[in-house]
Amino acid sequence: MLEVIPAETLRQTYVRGPLNIHYICDPEIITELLVGAGRSFPKAKFTKDIIGSAVGNGLILSEGEKWRKQRRRYSPLFAARNISALAGYFAETGMEVAESLAAQQGPVDVSQIAPASTLANISRVIFSGNEEVSSEQIRTGLIAYFEYISKLSLFDLMGLPKWLPRVKWLRSKAPVTDMRELARQVIDQRRSENRAEARDFLDFMIEALDADFEDPETTIDNLLTFVVAGHETSANALAWGYYLLALDQDMQERIRHEIRSVRPEGGIAFDDLQQMPLLRAHIKETLRLYPSAAFFARDAASTVTVKGITFEKGDALFFPVYSLHRNAALWDEPDQYDPSRFMGEPPQRGQYIPFGAGPRICIGAQYAETEIMVLMASVLRDVRFSLSSAAIPTPVLTFTMRTSGPLILETERA
């Protein structure tokens, strides 16, 4: 998808595309279209065509009152008190990964290590303790599921009629149907346990549903939505984050010193993260250079004029976040890695949107930031990354900002 985004979006803040397409990198226009007059504009039709079969009508794709009800229902799940409890599971995974890397040393593919980490977290906070579904079933099911939803069709992106054949039609939908069945089994069993106290994400989710009824299929949609949003997006940020620190050994050492000064051993706790501003700045800079959600779109539901530009009803509003975050008109040395950008005053509103903006900003933003910080802190405390002789892959935008191939780094005990 990066190849179909005009290169001009890296230098200009607004580009008029073909037909009724607008590419928008102007922070003021972005804010007005996502927070102001366009706050209720729906997700683009092509987005629904691309991932609708995988995530159904959950929070990502629902609109209007159905979306508002779901947002109200699930917002408490991501309260700080719940994220704090989940951080303990993230720390367990982080220490296991750190121990493994420190023991083996040598070249590793962080584009594989990172998703394995977040997949382990999903197993811990959603699918754990299930007697009917094995961890191997979950692992293989999730891998097939993510592979299925990552195959995009340019026909969908271009808004071509749904009757035109897509390559995806030739592929079995079994990964989606199998994953939905696994989700149904997990939810039913956990509900039957009737736990007195919530202990993980699935417990928090069921607790919310007990207070506010939701039909079973929408619940499955949302469980899979949270799985999708909480796995590959965080994994990609981890992989690119390790790579950037392999490039900048001095920054890596400074961050390692910060982590050890706060928590020299044991599990990284949620409260520890508030004392790691340099690590947080590094992750923000990683998400600037390699935003996991590097592109999203809205369909204009009404005609609106912003800064002299008129967006007609039915126009496609494209927000190329990758270009926005590297736009030469907005950032000094936009392609250079520099965490200090996030150590002082924040960027202007609408300039930095790794999780979107407005009422539909990612509901799990704090979950994602916490997961990434805990995993990275756990690993960097004990492991040093450096560049290897292998070629560095390019970023590829499918469902998220992936690497085009293996990302091989050298590791050693720090």
matplotlib code that plots the C-alpha trace (Angstrom):
import matplotlib.pyplot as plt

x = [0.0, 2.9, 3.6, 0.1, 0.4, 1.8, 5.4, 4.2, 2.5, 6.1, 6.6, 3.1, 0.4, -2.4, -2.6, -5.6, -5.8, -7.7, -11.5, -12.8, -9.7, -7.9, -4.6, -4.4, -1.3, -2.2, -2.6, -5.3, -7.4, -6.8, -8.0, -11.2, -12.0, -11.4, -12.3, -14.4, -16.9, -16.0, -15.9, -18.9, -17.7, -17.8, -14.9, -14.1, -16.1, -12.9, -11.8, -14.9, -14.4, -10.9, -11.3, -15.0, -15.1, -12.4, -13.6, -17.3, -19.2, -17.2, -15.7, -13.4, -16.2, -19.5, -21.1, -23.6, -25.4, -24.2, -20.6, -21.4, -22.9, -19.9, -17.5, -19.3, -19.4, -15.7, -14.0, -13.8, -11.8, -8.9, -8.9, -5.5, -6.4, -7.0, -4.0, -1.9, -3.1, -2.4, 1.1, 2.1, 1.3, 3.3, 6.3, 6.2, 6.4, 9.2, 11.4, 11.0, 12.0, 14.9, 16.2, 15.9, 17.8, 20.5, 21.1, 21.3, 23.0, 24.0, 21.8, 18.0, 15.1, 13.3, 10.4, 9.7, 10.7, 8.4, 5.1, 5.9, 6.0, 2.7, 1.1, 2.3, 0.6, -2.7, -2.6, -2.0, -4.6, -7.4, -7.0, -5.3, -6.8, -9.0, -9.2, -11.1, -8.7, -5.0, -2.3, -1.1, -4.6, -4.6, -1.2, -1.7, -5.2, -4.1, -1.1, -3.5, -6.0, -3.5, -2.1, -5.6, -6.5, -3.1, -3.8, -5.2, -6.8, -6.0, -9.5, -10.9, -8.5, -9.6, -13.3, -14.0, -17.3, -17.5, -18.6, -15.1, -13.1, -10.5, -7.6, -8.8, -11.9, -9.8, -8.5, -10.4, -12.1, -11.4, -8.9, -11.7, -14.4, -12.0, -10.9, -14.5, -15.3, -12.3, -13.4, -16.9, -15.6, -13.3, -16.0, -18.6, -16.2, -14.9, -18.5, -19.3, -16.5, -18.2, -15.0, -15.5, -12.8, -11.5, -7.9, -7.2, -8.5, -11.2, -12.5, -12.7, -14.5, -17.1, -17.5, -18.4, -20.9, -22.6, -23.3, -24.4, -25.9, -24.5, -25.5, -23.0, -21.8, -20.9, -19.0, -17.0, -16.5, -15.0, -12.9, -11.3, -11.0, -9.0, -6.9, -6.1, -5.4, -3.3, -1.0, 0.6, 0.5, 2.5, 4.7, 5.8, 6.5, 8.8, 10.7, 11.3, 12.1, 14.9, 16.2, 16.4, 18.3, 20.7, 21.5, 22.0, 24.1, 24.5, 20.7, 20.3, 22.8, 21.0, 17.7, 19.2, 20.6, 17.2, 15.5, 18.0, 17.9, 14.1, 13.8, 17.2, 15.6, 12.2, 9.1, 8.6, 5.5, 3.0, 4.0, 7.7, 6.9, 6.2, 9.8, 11.1, 10.6, 13.5, 12.1, 8.7, 10.2, 12.0, 8.7, 7.0, 9.8, 9.5, 5.8, 6.5, 9.0, 7.1, 3.5, 1.7, -1.5, 0.2, -2.9, -6.6, -9.5, -13.0, -15.9, -17.2, -20.9, -21.5, -19.9, -17.4, -14.9, -11.6, -8.9, -10.3, -10.5, -14.0, -14.6, -17.8, -20.2, -19.0, -15.4, -12.7, -10.5, -7.2, -4.9, -1.4, 0.0, 3.4, 3.7, 2.3, 4.9, 7.8, 6.5, 9.3, 7.0, 6.2, 9.3, 13.0, 15.1, 12.0, 13.8, 16.3, 15.7, 15.6, 13.7, 14.4, 11.5, 9.2, 11.1, 9.8, 6.7, 4.4, 3.8, 0.9, -2.5, -3.0, 0.7, 1.4, -1.5, -0.1, -3.4, -5.7, -7.6, -11.0, -13.8, -12.6, -9.0, -7.8, -9.6, -6.6, -3.8, -2.8, -2.9, -0.6, 1.8, 2.0, 2.6, 5.3, 7.1, 7.0, 8.2, 10.9, 12.1, 12.2, 14.4, 16.7, 17.6, 19.4, 20.0, 22.1, 21.1, 23.5, 23.3, 24.2, 25.6, 22.1, 20.3, 17.7, 14.2, 12.0, 8.7, 5.7, 2.2, -0.5, -2.9, -0.1, 3.5, 5.4, 9.0, 9.4, 11.4, 13.6, 15.0, 18.2, 20.0, 22.9, 22.2, 24.4, 24.0, 24.1]
y = [0.0, 2.4, 2.2, 3.6, 6.6, 9.6, 10.5, 14.1, 13.4, 13.3, 16.9, 18.5, 18.6, 18.1, 16.2, 15.9, 12.4, 11.0, 10.8, 11.8, 11.0, 13.4, 12.6, 14.7, 15.5, 18.9, 18.7, 21.4, 19.7, 16.3, 17.6, 19.1, 15.9, 13.6, 15.7, 18.6, 18.7, 15.3, 13.4, 11.3, 10.4, 6.6, 4.3, 4.0, 1.3, -0.3, -0.8, -2.8, -4.7, -5.7, -6.8, -7.1, -10.9, -11.3, -8.9, -8.6, -5.7, -5.0, -1.8, -1.3, -1.3, -0.6, 2.8, 5.1, 4.0, 0.4, 1.7, 4.2, 1.4, -0.8, 2.0, 2.7, -0.9, -1.7, 1.6, 0.4, -2.6, -0.3, 1.6, 2.0, -0.4, -3.2, -2.4, -2.4, -6.0, -7.1, -5.7, -8.6, -11.0, -8.9, -9.0, -12.8, -13.0, -10.3, -12.1, -15.4, -13.8, -12.0, -15.2, -17.1, -14.4, -13.9, -17.7, -18.3, -15.1, -14.6, -13.7, -13.6, -12.6, -10.0, -9.9, -13.4, -12.9, -9.8, -11.4, -14.5, -12.2, -10.6, -13.9, -15.3, -12.3, -13.0, -16.6, -15.4, -12.6, -14.0, -17.8, -19.0, -21.7, -23.2, -27.0, -27.5, -25.4, -26.2, -23.5, -25.1, -24.8, -21.1, -20.5, -22.2, -20.7, -17.2, -17.4, -18.6, -16.0, -13.1, -14.4, -14.4, -10.8, -9.5, -10.2, -7.0, -6.4, -3.3, -3.7, -3.0, -0.1, 1.4, 1.0, -1.3, -3.2, -6.2, -8.5, -8.1, -11.2, -11.0, -13.4, -13.7, -15.5, -18.5, -18.9, -20.8, -18.8, -21.6, -19.5, -17.0, -19.6, -21.7, -18.7, -17.6, -21.1, -21.1, -17.6, -18.9, -21.9, -19.8, -17.3, -20.0, -21.9, -18.8, -17.7, -21.1, -20.8, -17.8, -16.5, -14.4, -12.0, -10.9, -11.9, -11.3, -9.5, -12.0, -11.8, -8.0, -8.4, -10.8, -8.6, -5.7, -7.9, -9.0, -5.3, -4.5, -7.2, -7.8, -10.5, -13.4, -12.8, -9.2, -10.3, -12.7, -9.9, -7.7, -10.4, -11.0, -7.2, -6.9, -9.9, -8.3, -4.9, -6.2, -8.6, -7.6, -3.8, -4.1, -6.8, -4.6, -1.7, -4.0, -5.3, -1.8, -0.5, -3.1, -2.3, 1.5, 0.8, -1.5, 1.5, 3.8, 2.0, 5.1, 5.5, 1.8, 2.0, 5.1, 3.4, 0.2, 2.3, 3.9, 0.6, -0.9, 2.2, 1.7, -2.1, -3.9, -7.3, -9.0, -8.2, -4.7, -3.2, -0.8, 1.9, 1.5, 2.8, 6.3, 6.5, 5.5, 8.7, 7.9, 4.5, 6.0, 8.7, 5.9, 4.0, 7.2, 7.9, 4.3, 4.8, 8.0, 6.4, 3.1, 3.6, 0.2, 1.8, 3.6, 4.4, 4.8, 6.4, 7.9, 8.5, 12.1, 11.8, 15.5, 18.4, 20.3, 23.0, 23.3, 25.8, 26.6, 22.9, 21.5, 17.8, 16.8, 14.2, 10.8, 11.8, 9.4, 11.0, 9.2, 9.7, 8.4, 8.3, 7.1, 10.2, 12.5, 11.3, 11.8, 15.0, 17.4, 20.4, 19.3, 17.7, 18.6, 15.9, 13.7, 10.5, 10.7, 8.7, 11.2, 10.3, 13.8, 15.0, 13.5, 14.7, 18.2, 19.9, 17.5, 18.0, 20.1, 18.4, 16.2, 16.0, 12.7, 10.2, 6.6, 5.6, 7.8, 10.8, 11.9, 9.8, 6.7, 6.9, 3.4, 2.3, 0.1, 2.7, 2.5, -1.3, -1.2, 1.3, -0.6, -4.0, -2.6, -0.8, -3.8, -6.2, -4.0, -3.0, -6.6, -7.6, -4.5, -4.9, -8.1, -8.2, -6.0, -5.6, -4.7, -4.8, -8.0, -8.5, -9.3, -6.9, -4.7, -5.3, -2.4, -1.5, -3.0, -1.8, -4.6, -4.7, -3.2, -1.9, -5.1, -5.9, -7.1, -10.1, -11.2, -8.5, -10.2, -8.6, -9.8, -10.3, -10.8, -10.7, -7.1]
z = [0.0, 0.6, -3.2, -4.0, -1.7, -3.6, -2.8, -2.7, 0.7, 2.2, 1.2, 1.0, 3.6, 1.1, -2.2, -4.4, -5.7, -8.7, -8.8, -5.3, -3.2, -0.9, 0.8, 4.0, 6.1, 7.4, 11.2, 11.3, 8.6, 10.2, 13.5, 12.0, 10.0, 12.9, 16.0, 14.6, 11.8, 10.4, 13.8, 12.8, 9.3, 8.9, 8.3, 4.5, 2.7, 1.4, 5.0, 5.7, 2.5, 3.4, 7.1, 7.5, 7.1, 9.8, 12.6, 11.8, 13.2, 16.3, 17.5, 14.5, 11.9, 13.6, 13.2, 14.8, 18.0, 17.7, 17.9, 20.7, 22.8, 22.3, 23.0, 26.3, 27.2, 26.6, 27.7, 31.4, 30.2, 29.4, 32.7, 34.4, 37.2, 34.7, 32.6, 35.8, 36.5, 32.9, 33.0, 35.3, 32.5, 30.1, 32.5, 32.7, 28.9, 28.8, 31.3, 29.4, 26.1, 27.8, 29.4, 26.1, 24.1, 26.7, 26.8, 23.1, 21.9, 18.3, 15.3, 15.8, 13.6, 15.7, 13.2, 14.5, 18.2, 18.6, 17.4, 19.4, 22.4, 21.8, 20.9, 24.3, 25.9, 24.1, 25.3, 28.9, 29.1, 27.0, 26.3, 29.4, 31.7, 29.0, 29.3, 26.0, 23.8, 23.9, 23.6, 20.4, 18.9, 19.8, 18.4, 15.1, 14.8, 15.4, 13.0, 10.2, 11.1, 10.9, 7.7, 6.2, 7.2, 6.1, 2.4, 1.0, -2.4, -4.4, -5.9, -2.4, -1.9, -5.2, -4.4, -7.4, -7.4, -5.1, -8.0, -9.5, -8.6, -5.8, -5.3, -1.7, -3.0, -3.9, -0.4, 2.3, 5.0, 7.4, 9.5, 10.3, 11.0, 13.1, 15.1, 15.7, 17.0, 19.3, 20.6, 21.2, 23.2, 25.3, 26.1, 27.0, 29.2, 31.0, 31.7, 33.1, 35.6, 37.2, 38.8, 41.9, 40.9, 37.4, 36.8, 33.1, 30.1, 29.2, 32.8, 32.5, 29.2, 30.6, 33.6, 31.3, 29.4, 32.6, 33.3, 29.8, 27.5, 24.1, 21.5, 21.4, 17.8, 18.5, 21.6, 19.4, 16.9, 19.6, 21.2, 17.8, 17.3, 20.5, 19.5, 16.1, 17.5, 20.4, 18.5, 15.2, 15.8, 19.1, 17.6, 14.7, 17.0, 19.1, 16.0, 14.6, 18.1, 18.6, 15.1, 15.9, 19.1, 17.2, 15.1, 18.1, 20.7, 22.8, 23.1, 23.8, 26.7, 28.1, 28.1, 29.6, 32.4, 33.0, 33.2, 35.6, 37.8, 38.2, 38.3, 38.4, 38.6, 38.7, 36.8, 35.3, 37.0, 35.6, 38.0, 37.0, 33.5, 34.8, 35.7, 32.3, 30.2, 27.8, 27.0, 26.4, 24.1, 22.2, 21.6, 20.5, 18.0, 16.8, 16.2, 14.4, 12.0, 11.7, 12.7, 13.0, 11.8, 8.9, 6.9, 7.5, 5.7, 6.2, 3.8, 3.9, 5.1, 4.3, 2.5, 4.6, 3.9, 5.9, 5.2, 1.8, 0.7, 0.1, 0.8, -0.9, 0.4, -0.7, -1.1, 0.2, 2.9, 3.1, 6.1, 5.2, 8.8, 7.5, 5.3, 8.0, 10.5, 8.0, 6.3, 5.6, 6.1, 9.7, 11.1, 11.3, 9.6, 9.4, 8.5, 11.3, 14.5, 17.4, 20.6, 22.0, 19.9, 22.6, 25.7, 25.6, 24.3, 22.4, 18.6, 17.6, 17.6, 14.5, 13.7, 15.5, 15.4, 15.8, 17.4, 15.3, 16.8, 17.8, 19.2, 17.3, 18.6, 19.4, 22.6, 23.4, 23.1, 26.8, 26.6, 23.6, 25.0, 28.3, 26.6, 24.3, 27.2, 29.6, 26.9, 25.7, 29.1, 30.2, 27.2, 27.0, 30.7, 29.9, 26.2, 23.9, 20.2, 17.4, 13.6, 11.7, 8.2, 7.0, 4.8, 6.5, 5.1, 4.0, 5.6, 3.9, 4.7, 4.6, 7.5, 9.6, 9.0, 8.7, 7.6, 4.0, 5.3, 8.2, 10.4, 11.7, 14.6, 16.8, 20.4, 23.5, 27.2, 28.4]

ax = plt.figure().add_subplot(projection="3d")
ax.plot(x, y, z, "-o")
ax.set_aspect("equal")
plt.show()
